[in-house]
Amino acid sequence: MQSDKIKVLVADDSQVTRMLLVELLRTDPGIQVIGIVDDGQAALDFLGADTDPPDVVLMDIHMPRLDGFEATRRIMETRPVPIIICTATSDPQELAVTFRSMEAGAVACVAKPVGTGPDFEALRHNLLQTVRLMSEVKVVRRWNRLRTTGAAPPAPWTGGAKTASPAVRLIGIGASTGGPPVLQTILSGLPKDFPIPLLIVQHIARGFLPGMVEWLNQTTGLRVHIAAHGATPLAGHVYVAPDDFHLGIDARGRIVLAREEPENGLRPSVSYLFRSLANICGASSIGVLLTGMGKDGAAELRAMRNRGAHTIAQDRDSSIVHGMPGEAIKLSAAAQVLPADKIADALIAQVARGYPAAGEIDS
């Protein structure tokens, strides 16, 4: 039935792109395009009209009158709806605006399926899959924390060398759908002199990673890098797996980038990172599994816990998609299940006091 279809509003200033996106969306019989507008102000006006509201807004970033970031911010303050940022830019500075939009409440970002290149079909599939998945997300009104919260930066590290657990050498974090704003929340909650390096695998569309790294460097106190093979991780630095490379650690404590087969259909894979930490670091590591679809990293988080590592999974209420952390929780892989805004404090506490004695962690 018509009413059972996912209703989509498309906002893009390019007529050619609008036509392409509409045609691609219409290839899915479960999707109905109910509106086509050419800028963010028109999208805001559409949502404010007395019409059948969309289930998803597909939003470009660079548009006249009102760009995608400002439109997202205003929509999430007034008439919240799942917003997917759809962009073709590859400039890291411009892509950083995409992630500011996610910080303002957009639920996902996808690359525009433009042209007829070899990646076109994969991009089309990802676009349709993301629209279907995000249509089920329950969003809430977002008051603009960028303008209204003068939150102080985290206090400097006070654990000290004597009280910081010598067992903790590395923290590994895995995330997929909905992950970037959660990573931003966690990293911005850590002091800039945090004494432990962090390794991150974030599933993200090819080409978006430099923009995400730029945004995290702008909005957190830590130094965020795209990981380089052979580098030695430094305290207070964050290393993110590059496109199409698994991320791990070797016995000498150096970063390993590998082109081995994808795991769970993914490269980089959270499973590869967590297995590496379990095998090399054992109890000297912490594993954190965040929002995302599928089960990547769940079994390997259990392996980390079996080796004595402290493990954390994001809770359902704060996850855009609770697939990965939910699978980990089913496996009793998580020593703690926490909302996104509590994970940084948990990491600080674990590093400062060391690990609980055997039997002190609830199953």
Secondary structure, 3 states (H helix, E strand, C coil): CHHHCEEEEEECCCHHHHHHHHHHHHCCCCEEEEEEECCHHHHHHHHHCCCCCCCEEEECCCCCCCCHHHHHHHHHHHCCCCEEEEECCCCHHHHHHHHHHHHCCCCEEEECCCCCCCCHHHHHHHHHHHHHHHCCCCCCCCCCHHHHCCCCCCCCCCCHHHHCCCCCCEEEEEECCCHHHHHHHHHHCCCCCCCCCEEEEECCCCCCHHHHHHHHHHHCCCEEEECCCCCCCCCCEEEECCCCCEEEECCCCCEEEECCCCECCECCCHHHHHHHHHHHCHHHEEEEECCCCCCCCHHHHHHHHHCCCEEEEECCCCCCCCHHHHHHHHCCCCCEEECHHHHHHHHHHHHHHCCCCCCCCCC
